[in-house]
């Protein structure tokens, strides 16, 4: 049986090596330009940072003065360890079950192609939309997004787009349900420096960097344990509702018989949206003070205040349009806070409501993992899902 052309298109996109640390963004932009042509959309390539193109496709609405719809996806993918893969991660190999293997099959080249294929089909059927639809294909999401969507949202081009609502990535759900993300946690990596008196490793010297480090680690780990228990003891909570802390970096020491003058420890912290950042910072200050003199800390990333998109029925017309379209197709959705970070944060920061949604169910969560795959039937179903969701949004009456 001949392959569905939408699937072929998806597999071709997977084969473009937009993998860090040297993503082939040029090949990707060329490919997307041909897609824009096929769709009949206006095409623009914007470079906020040279060599990192943002592709913008636009389908003008019947009333271009109305707020537009943004369908966002990122083009880059994370590195692979090919020796742990069953097939070449950029071959888009399809096995006998229809599982398509490749880096980006879930995160998130599937979604980029699904938007395009859904729109191609709708336009073939003669659909015209009330509101303008913009598709953005952005670079560098996997390295934080600052040089992709982060810069793009501050350009005159973005302002002119007049975006009213955005759709961006979610991730797969292993059950029959689909995840919808309406916010995300605030990543706040923190490095703690413990300074003390250096000396001979044979002594019990006071003012000891190691003792201070131990106290700091204990405080962070006690906090971690509390959050872990909070999550496991309450069935209504999801990972995104609690704060995670992980010790991810340790630095210091020169040789066994020398007590070091400094030891450093780094933690990956992701604040739940309910946590006040200033309060959290105060708590760390107290911990450092208690650990002793010369213990200081710094956040290693400018925190991005997290804005949540309203998902209360009747209070946000975009949400109502999205959720009714899901209901119409009998999609069982689970609403959550995204536990990690996506480009949606830049959109929500501007006060624009945005939802994270990848139409993937009954599939293991394999983003960033070995043997990432997506079944072609699941992929094709996703196109149909967007064929209902996109018109519901783009035809939303003001
Ligand atoms: Zn992603």
Boltz pocket constraint, residues with backbone or C-beta under 6 A from the ligand:
constraints:
  - pocket:
      binder: B
      contacts: [[A, 74], [A, 107], [A, 108], [A, 141], [A, 169], [A, 170]]
      max_distance: 6.0
